[in-house]
Each structure stands twice: as structure tokens, then as C-alpha cells.
Amino acid sequence: MNALKNWGGWIVLTLAVAALVHIGSVWAVPRVIMARAMSRLGTVNEIHHGKRPDATARGVVRPSPDLLYSVCPFDLSPAPLHVRASVPRDTYWSVSAFDAATNNFYVRNDSQIRRAVDFYMVGPGTDLTRVPKDARIVKSPSNKGLVLFRTLVDEEDREDDIDADRRKATCAAAPG
């Protein structure tokens, strides 16, 4: 009977440690992944346009060779982020925003936005005096994350025009 009491304590301790490791992993792993990805993407609050993916491309997980990717890693702690982009005609296009834990909290595509997207992204505790009163506001659950643009190259002879359009997109800290 005494041996059973000793085993019971070890079982409870093992389950408690397993629960703490599980909770820590679920919370920490996505944040570590996002921090690592953001460190490789370039300057924050600035848009970066990738080349068309091929078999060696891995800047985006499992990239499609039919899509052009542009990414804007952001840090909202100094200021809101102003995001603007034209939506190309007659092809698929989307903009998505991800928080510091890799959660997608905003997405729009060409069927929802016909001409252009123009919004200010704000983080927790952001001073809204830096955002124009009539502006569209997107609230991020974290101050750090990224905005990802995807544009489909539906016809090879349109690639140059589609690429030129996506390079007009901007992603910058709101002026102070």
C-alpha cells in the first residue's frame, strides 16, 4: 500500500510537468516561429517583394509557383501601419495579416475588394490620434506580425504587368 502512495505522487508530478510542457509549447512555439520568420523577411514596416517562386524557394512555406508574394513584417509599437495596394484586374489577389503567434486575423481578396485596399493597422494600446478620422482601421492582437500579399500570375504574358502593379503597394508607419 505504501508503494502505491509513492507511485501516486510520481504520477501526479509527471502529469503536472507534462501539462506545463504542453501549455508552454502551444504558447511559445508559434511565437518563436514567427519571430524567426520576421527576422529573415527584412526591415519592419516596409514592403518586400519576392521573386516568383521556383523549386528552391522557401521564403513562404510551400510557395505556389503561380503566385507572386509580397510581405510586410510590422511592428506597431512606434506607430500605426498604413497599408495600401491596388487590386489587379482579372486575376486572384489577396491580403492577409498574421499576429506574433501566426494567427490570421485579417484577410481580403479580389472578390471582396474591387479596386484597392487602404487601411491603418493598430496594435494593443495604439494612440489613434495618428490615424485619420475616416480611415479604415484593422486591429491587430499583437504589436508584431506580418502582412502577406498574394497575386496570381494567371497568364505568363501578364507577369510583368502584374508584377509592376504589386510593386506599387505600400506598407509604412503612419506619419507622426
Secondary structure, DSSP 8 states (H G I E B T S, - for coil): -HHHHHHHHHHHHHHHHHHHHHHHHHHHHHHHHHHHHHHHH-STTS-EE-----TT--SSSS--TTEEEEEEEEE-SSS-EEEEEE--TTS-EEEEEEETTS-EEEEEETTT-SSEEEEEEE-TT--GGGS-TT--EEE-SSSEEEEEEEEE--SGGGHHHHHHHHTT-EEEE---
